[in-house]
Amino acid sequence: MRQVTVTRNTLETQITITLNLDGTGVGKFDTGVPFFEHMLDQVARHGLFDLDIKAVGDLHIDAHHTVEDVGIALGQAFAKALGDKKGIRRYGHSYVPLDEALSRVVVDLSGRPGLEYHCKYTRDTIGQFDTQLFGEFFRGFVNHAAATLHIDNLKGDNAHHQAETIFKALGRALRMAVEWDERMAGITPSTKGTLVG
């Protein structure tokens, strides 16, 4: 089973994540940042990942460290669960609409971290959540998952819808990328012979 638990403790946050790549989409979240948890739930449900995230952070300052560090720990969890990446599809993509909003996410579990993130939110905050923090989450994730991630919000008037289409598409793209490919059984999907380090 591709199931792991990762713990990351700093002076700013204490985070534990349990991830099962071959789950059923069950998400449990306790971060103290409700809208962020709503977005993480989209990744779990649409990726069919079982995902349990507990985070205690310095929310008396703001949510920045918590959101960024969850991204870091989640990236570490994906890297650990994927191991040598033999037999996976490696690439994944998804377009997801929600009413007027439409987003595209493309991922390559390449071993090379990179982020192209393009979304002009129509509001700076969604409820109490600062939309700038999504970029910190994605950067933390790609740097520690060693993945290349392209995120484009193609249209949208409602900031909640914009964010939700991005996170749903992220879940579906990751689901495709981590799936087993029977034709690639035991084979690393790279001409280099490795996707690690």
N, C-alpha and C positions, 0 to 999 in steps of 0.2 A: 504494500500500500504506500502511496505517495502522501503520507501524512506526517507533519512535523510540528513541533512547538519551538518557538523562538522567544527568548526573553532579552529585552534591551533596557538597561537601567542607566540613567544619567542623573545629574543633579537637577535636571529640568523635568524629566519624565521617567516613569516606570511602566514598561509595556510588555505584555505577554500576548502572543498570537499563536493560535493553533489553526492550522490550515490542512484541509484534505482536498487535494486536487480532483479526486474521484468521488466527490460527495453528491449530495442531492439538493444543494442550494440553501442549506440551513445557516442562517447568520445570527450570531449573538454578539451584541456590542455594548460596551460600557466605557465610554470615553469622556462623558460630560459635555459632548458637543453634539446636540441632537440632529441638526441638519446633516452634519458630516456622517453620522451613523446611518441616516436615511440613504445617503449616497453609497456608503460601503455595503449596505444591504442590496443595492442594485447589482454590485459586482458579484456578490455571493449568489444571488438568485439567478442571474442571467449567465453566470459562469458555471453554475452547478457546482460551486465550491462550498464545502462546509467551512465556515470561517467564524472563529471566536476571538474577539479582540477586547482586551481589557487594558485601559490606559489611565494612569493617574498623572496629571500634568499641572503645570503652574498656571491654571486657568484664571487665577486672580490677576495675572498680568494680561494675558490674552490667550487665544487658542493656537497661536503660531507654532509653538514648540510641540504641542500635542499632535497637531495635524501633520507637520513635517516628519516627526519621529515615527508616527504610525506608518507613513509612507516608507520610511527607511526599513522598519521592522518587517513590513509586509513584503518588501523587495527581498530582504534576507530570507524570509520564509519561502517565497517562490524559488529562489536560487537553491536553497537546501532541498526542497521537495523534488526539484527537477533533476538533481544529481548531475550525471554526465550527459543528460538530454538525449541519450540514444533512443531511437524509435519514436520520437515526437514529431509532430508536423512542423514545428518551429515558427511558422508564420501564421498570423491570424488577422482577420479584418471584419469589420461590421459597420453597417449603416443603421442607425436607429432614429425613427421619427417619434415625436410626441406632439400632437396637434400641429402648431405652426413651426416647431423647432425640428431641426435635423442635424445630426452629427455623424462624423466618420472617424473611426479609430482603426489604426493599422499597427500591428506589433510584430517585431522580429526578436525572438529569444536568441540573439546573436552572440552574446558574450561581450558586446560592446554597448556601453550605456550611451543613450542619446535621446533627446526630447525635442520634438517640434510641436509646440502647443499654441494653437491659434483659436482664441475665443474672446470676443469683445462682449462681455456681459452687459445687458441693458441696465443693470443696477449694480452698485458696488457691494451691496449686502443682500442676502436672502434671509429674512428674519434677522437674527443676530449674527449670522455667519458672513465673514469677510470673503468675498469671492477670490481675492488675491491669494488666499491660502491654498486654493486648489493647485496652483502652479507649484507651490512648495511641496505638496503631497506627491505630485507626479514626478518632480525632480528627485525627491528622496527615493521613490519607488524604482525608477529606471537605473539610478546609480548603484543600487544594491541588488536589484534583480539582474543587472547586466543585460538590459534589454534596450532596443531601439523602439521608441513609441512616437507615432504621429497622431495628433489629435486635432481635428478641425471641426468647429461648429460652423456648419454651412449656412444656417439661417435660424432665426428665433427672435421673438419679441419679449418672451417671458423668461426671466433669468432662471427661475426654478426649472422650467422646461429645458433650457439650454444645458444646465448642469446634469439634469437627469438623463438626457439623451447621451451625454458624454460617458457617464458612469455605466449605463446599460450597455453601450457599445464597447466599453472597455471590458466588461465581464464577458461579453460574447466573443470578442477578439481573442482574449486570453484563453477562453474555453477551446477555441479552435486551435490555437498555437500549442497548447499542452496536450492535446489529444494524441492517443497512440495511433500510429499509422502502421497497419499490418505489413505493408510492403517495405517499411523501413525498420522492421524488427531487428534490434541489435546493431543498427547502423546509425552513426552520427550524421545528421542532416547538414553536412558541410563538406566542401572539397578540401578544407584544411585538416579534417579528421578530428577536430575538437571545437566545442563551443564554450569551453570553460576557461576562464582566465585569459 
